[in-house]
Amino acid sequence: AGAYFDLGNALGDQGKLAEAVTAFRKAIELKPNYAEGYIDLGNALCRQKKLPEAVAAHRKAIELKPDYADAYICLGADLHAQKKLAEAVAAIRKAIELKPDYAIGYSNLGIVLGEQGNLAESIAAYRDALRLQPDMDGALNSLSWNLATCPDIKLQDPAQAVELAIKAVKLKPNEGAYWNTLGTARYRAGDWKAAITDLERSMKLRKGGDAGDWFFLAMSHWRLGDKKRAEKYYQEAVAWMDEHTPKDGEMLRFRAETAELLGIKGKTK
């Protein structure tokens, strides 16, 4: 059973998910009480987007090993992917209850709480993750993003957002999304020249960038007096958004903010 389990993980690392699932099922056939086998079977099924089957596998792992924190984390990921956010939060909280020093649990909790709109709790969860693992780059980036862009101004902290984003880009200097966060945070902190530099770096690393870069580039250039370039980036952002993410709530918020600053509120051309 252990050999089939290891084979499944090796195949999964190669992206051969169907073969990995077959190997995990064989491991479980040989060892029916193999909680770890069900965990990794569920993870492979989740990667295949077979979410109900993934949920069933992870629930079986919990049935076999009720104190298995990792099983609850994986179940939370499945439920999150299904947009069952309340159930996902409950599963992740159970993982943290079983394993109070579970940094990735707090980070995952922050993600789901943020999608629920519970931004204060999301920020607190990311802080707990970083208290336990200060070099968790994903949590650094996510907390920075929340502190820079939270719609509740009382929860924003641009200076700390910059500090956290700098740590994230130092850990992962080739991660374009982290440079986008740093540029956004620097815009919020009023450091517009540095914001432009960071956002241009984001664009370079992310194959030209997208509206998430361009709205903040537009506002940064406008603040520095380059209205022509600001309007150019605004139009590019609007065109990209209309094609790719026309109903994205966060992008709609940035679009409205940029249009208001540029004095073209309500216009898209």
FINU-874446 format. One record per atom (N, C-alpha, C): residue in one letter; z, y, x. Coordinates in steps of 0.05 Angstrom, whole numbers, plus 5000, padded with zeros to 4 digits. Each point is the difference from the previous one (the first is absolute). Layout:
<rs>
AZYX;...
</rs>
This chain:
<rs>
A500049765016;A500050244984;A500050255017;G501650005021;G500150235018;G497350065013;A498649795007;A497450035012;A498050134981;Y500049914975;Y498250124980;Y500850294994;F502650055001;F501050274996;F498950185022;D500349915025;D499050165023;D497050044999;L498649784991;L497150024998;L499350214979;G501450004978;G499550204979;G500350285010;N502150055016;N500350275011;N497950075020;A499149815016;A497850055019;A497450074985;L499549854979;L497650054985;L500250274985;G502450064991;G500350264987;G499650235019;D500949975025;D499550205020;D497150045006;Q498449794996;Q497150025004;Q498650114975;G501550044978;G498850094975;G498849784984;K500549755007;K498949774986;K502049924978;L500150164979;L502249984981;L499949754983;A497549924992;A499849754983;A501049765016;E499249985026;E501049785016;E503050025005;A501050245003;A502950035004;A501549914976;V499050074976;V501349914975;V500049694999;T497849875007;T499949715000;T502149895019;A500350115023;A501949905020;A502950044990;F500650234988;F502750054989;F500649804977;R498049954983;R500449814978;R500649725011;K498749925022;K500449745012;K502949995011;A500850225013;A502850005010;A502049964978;I499550134977;I501949984978;I499849724987;E497649885000;E499749734989;E501849815017;L500050045026;L501649835018;L503050064999;K500650254994;K502850084999;K500450184976;P500549884977;P500050164974;P502250224999;N502149985016;N502150204999;N499750215022;Y497550045009;Y499350175023;Y499850294991;A502250144999;A500050284991;A498250185016;E500149965027;E498350165017;E497049954995;G499449754993;G497249934993;G499150154976;Y501750024980;Y499350154975;Y499850305006;I501750105018;I499850285008;I497250075011;D499149845020;D497550075013;D497649924982;L500349804984;L498049944980;L499650254981;G502250104991;G499950244982;G498750235014;N500750045026;N498850235015;N497049975002;A499149755006;A497149955002;A498650054973;L501349914979;L498850044973;L500050304993;C502050145008;C500150294995;C497750145014;R499549915025;R497750125015;R497449934987;Q499849784986;Q497649924985;Q499850154973;K502150164994;K500150144974;K500649814977;K501049775006;K500849814979;K502950044993;L500550234987;L502850104998;L501849824983;P499049914976;P501849824985;P500849755015;E498249885015;E500649775016;E502050075023;A499650245011;A501850095022;A502850034989;V500250134976;V502750034988;V501349734995;A498449814990;A501249734994;A501049875026;A498550035022;A500849885025;A502650135010;H500150264999;H502450135010;H502449954982;R499649984974;R502249934982;R501049725006;K498249825007;K500849735008;K501750005025;A499250175019;A501650025025;A502850104993;I500350194982;I502650104992;I501649784985;E498649844984;E501349784986;E501249805020;L498549955021;L500949815021;L502150125018;K499950265004;K501850135019;K500850274988;P502050014982;P500650254985;P500950235017;D501049945025;D500950225017;D498050085021;Y497449954994;Y497950055019;Y498950284996;A501050195016;A499250284996;A497050045003;D498849865020;D497150035004;D498449934975;A500949804986;A498649914976;A500050234979;Y502250144997;Y500150224981;Y498350235009;I499850055026;I498350215010;I497149934994;C499249755005;C497249924994;C499450014970;L501949924984;L499750024971;L499750294992;G501550185012;G499750284994;G497350105007;A498849915022;A497350085008;A498049914979;D500349754990;D498249904980;D500150174975;L502450064991;L500450154975;L499050295004;H500450115023;H499050265006;H496950004998;A498849795011;A497049994998;A499149974972;Q501649884982;Q499449984972;Q500750254984;K501150205014;K500950254988;K502449964981;K501549795004;K502449954985;K502350125017;L500250274999;L501650145019;L503049964995;A500949994975;A502849964995;A500949725010;E498449804995;E500649735010;E500049995030;A498150145012;A499850015029;A502550125012;V500950224988;V502550135010;V502349814998;A500349864978;A502249814996;A499949785021;A497749905006;A499749795021;A500850105027;I499150245007;I500650115027;I502950065002;R501250114979;R502950065000;R501649745004;K499149784988;K501349755004;K499949915030;A497750045012;A499749935028;A502050165017;I500250264994;I501950175015;I502949924995;E500649924975;E502749904994;E500649765017;L498149825003;L500449765016;L500150065030;K498650215008;K499750065029;K500250315003;P502550105001;P500450294999;P498750165024;D499449865022;D498850145022;D497049965002;Y498849964976;Y497249924998;Y498350265000;A499250095024;A498650265002;A497449994984;I498449795003;I497549984985;I500450004970;G502349904992;G500650004971;G500350284990;Y501550175015;Y500350284992;Y497450155001;S498349945020;S497450135002;S498349934976;N499949744993;N498449914977;N501150124974;L502650024998;L501350134977;L499150294998;G499950145022;G499150285000;G497250024989;I498249825008;I497250004990;I499949984970;V501449804989;V499849954971;V501450224984;L502350095010;L501450224986;L498250254999;G498650045022;G498250235001;G497849984979;E498949764997;E497949964979;E501250034972;Q502549944997;Q501350044974;Q500550304994;G499950165021;G500650284996;G502950075006;N501549805009;N502950045008;N500150095029;L499250255004;L499550095028;L502750045015;A502050104987;A502650035014;A501049735010;E499849794982;E500949745008;E498149885022;S497550064998;S498049915020;S500750115027;I500650265001;I500750135025;I502649875012;A501949954982;A502549885009;A499549725012;A498249854987;A499449735010;A498750015027;Y498150185004;Y498850035027;Y502150075021;R501850184992;R502150075019;R501749765008;D500649834981;D501549755006;D498449825018;A497449984996;A498349835017;A500150115029;L499950265003;L499950125027;L502849995013;R502150014984;R502749975010;R500249725014;L498849804987;L500249735011;L497949945022;Q497750134998;Q497949965019;Q498650275006;P501050165018;P499050275004;P497150015009;D498949795011;D497250015009;D498049864981;M500849994974;M498149894980;M497950214993;D497749975012;D498050214997;D499150054972;G499749794984;G499250044972;G502050164984;A502649945004;A502150154986;A500150295009;L499650045027;L500050285010;L497750154987;N497749884998;N497750144988;N500450054970;S501049804986;S500350034971;S502250214994;L502249995014;L502150204995;L498950285007;S498650035022;S498850265006;S498250094978;W498349834990;W498150074978;W501650104976;N502049854992;N501650084977;N501350285004;L501150045024;L501450255005;L498050245002;A497549945006;A498050215002;A498650064974;T499749794983;T498350034976;T501349964974;C502649935000;C501449954974;C499650234981;P499249934975;P499550224980;P502650154993;D502349885005;D502550134995;D500750165026;I499750265000;I500350165023;I502849965012;K502049954984;K502749975010;K500349765018;L498249814998;L500149765017;L498450035025;Q498450225002;Q498450035024;Q501750105024;D499149915023;D501350095025;D497849995022;P498350215001;P497750005018;P500749965029;A502250135009;A500749985028;A500749715007;Q501549874983;Q500749725006;Q497549824997;A498250074981;A497649854997;A498350005026;V499950235013;V498550025025;V501349835021;E502650015002;E501549855020;E499549704996;L500149904976;L499649724994;L497149925006;A498150164992;A497249945005;A499349995029;I501250175016;I499650005029;I500949735011;K502349904991;K500949745009;K498149784992;A498950024976;A498149794991;A497550005017;V498950235006;V497450005015;V500549925029;K502450055010;K500749905027;K500049705001;L501049884978;L500149714999;L497349874995;K498350144984;K497349904994;K498050235002;P499350065025;P498250245004;P497249974990;N499249764994;N497249974989;N499949954970;E502250054987;E500249974971;E499350264986;G497650024991;G499050264988;G501750104978;A501049824983;A501650094977;A502550145009;Y501149925023;Y502450135009;Y499450295010;W497750045011;W499250275008;W499550174976;N499049884978;N499750154975;N502750094990;T502049835001;T502750074992;T501150235017;L499649975026;L501050215018;L498650274995;G497450004995;G498650244994;G500950124974;T500549844980;T500950094974;T502850125003;A501749875016;A502850105004;A499950265015;R498350025019;R499850265016;R498950224982;Y498249944982;Y499150204981;Y502450104984;R501549814989;R502350084984;R502150175016;A500249945026;A501950145017;A498950275009;G497550064993;G498850265007;G498750015027;D499749775013;D498749985027;D497149934995;W498450194992;W497349944990;W498049925022;K500250125023;K498349935022;K500549715008;A502549925003;A500649735007;A499249814978;A500250094975;A499249834978;A497049935002;I498450205007;I497149965002;I499449805022;T501450035023;T499649815022;T500749714992;D502249974986;D500849734992;D498149884979;L499250174981;L498249904979;L497249935011;E499250155020;E497449935013;E500349745015;R502349955012;R500549745013;R500049784979;S501250054977;S499949804978;S497249944992;M498350204997;M497249964992;M498549835021;K500550065025;K498749855022;K500749714999;L502649944995;L500949725000;L499349864974;R499450154979;R499549884974;R497150044991;K498249995020;K497150004994;K499150244984;G501050235007;G499250254986;G502050114981;G501949834992;G502150104982;G499250004971;D501750124984;D499650014971;D501450244988;A500250014974;A501250244987;A502950055008;G501449785008;G502750045009;G500250175025;D498049995017;D499850185023;D498950284991;W497950004984;W498550244996;W501450214983;F501649914980;F501550204985;F501950165018;F501449855018;F501950145017;F498650155023;L497749915008;L498450165019;L499150264987;A499149984975;A499150244985;A502350204999;M502449914993;M502250184997;M500950125027;S499949835021;S500850105026;S498050215010;H497449954997;H498050205008;H500350264984;W500549974974;W500450244983;W502350175010;R502249865006;R502450145010;R499450155026;L498249905016;L499350125025;L497750204998;G499150044975;G498050214996;G497149915000;D499549745005;D497249905001;D499349904972;K499350184982;K499549934972;K497549844997;K498050055016;K497549854998;K500449705005;R501449955022;R500649715006;R501849884980;A501950154990;A501949904980;A498449914975;E498250174991;E498549934976;E498249765004;K498949975025;K498349775007;K501749754997;Y502449995012;Y501649764999;Y500949954971;Y500550214985;Y500849964972;Y497849864984;Q497550095004;Q497849894985;Q499549705008;E500349955026;E499749725010;E502249824987;A502450114999;A502249854989;A499549944970;V499150204986;V499549974971;V497849794995;A497950025016;A497849814997;A500849715005;W501649975022;W501049735007;W501949904978;M501850164991;M501949924980;M498649934974;D498150164991;D498649944975;D498649735001;E499149935024;E498649745003;E501949775003;H502250045015;H501749775007;H502649984985;T501450224996;T502749994988;T500350224979;P498350004979;P500150234981;P502650024984;K501549784998;K502450014983;K502649975017;D499850015026;D502449975017;D501850244996;G502449954991;G501950224993;G500750175024;E500449885022;E500850155024;E497750185009;M497649885001;M497750165008;M499450234980;L500449954975;L499650214980;L502050235005;R502449935008;R502050205007;R499150175024;F499149865021;F499150145024;F497550184994;R498349894983;R497650154992;R500750264986;A501949984981;A500850244986;A501450205018;E501649905018;E501450185019;E497950145018;T498049865010;T498050125017;T498450204985;A499149934975;A498450184984;A501550264994;E502649974994;E501650244994;E500250185025;L500549885023;L500250165025;L497450155006;L497849864996;L497350115006;L499050194978;G501550014978;G499250184978;G497749904984;I499749744999;I497849884985;I501149794981;K502350054989;K501349814982;K498249934977;G499749744995;G498449914978;G497249955007;K499050105024;K497349965008;K499849765019;T497749874999;T499649775018;T497650055018;K498550224995;K497650065016;K500050295007;
</rs>
